[in-house]
Amino acid sequence: MCSAAQHTRVAASEDEWLSNDGFHPSPEGSQKLADLTHEAMRRAGWLPPATSQARH
């Protein structure tokens, strides 16, 4: 089980930033996974090309 301290401390590495407990993605890790998935789907031609109004 995750403690409050795990969720509030500053990550020492990107691995900690992506997952608070070593398994489940943190909010930032979830966003990174979504961004990578979106980009892979776009490159595969499953989504239209990115526009200048795309979210960063």
PyMOL commands that set and color helices and strands:
alter all, ss='L'
color gray80, all
select helices_A, chain A and resi 4-8+14-18+27-43
alter helices_A, ss='H'
color red, helices_A
deselect
rebuild
show_as cartoon
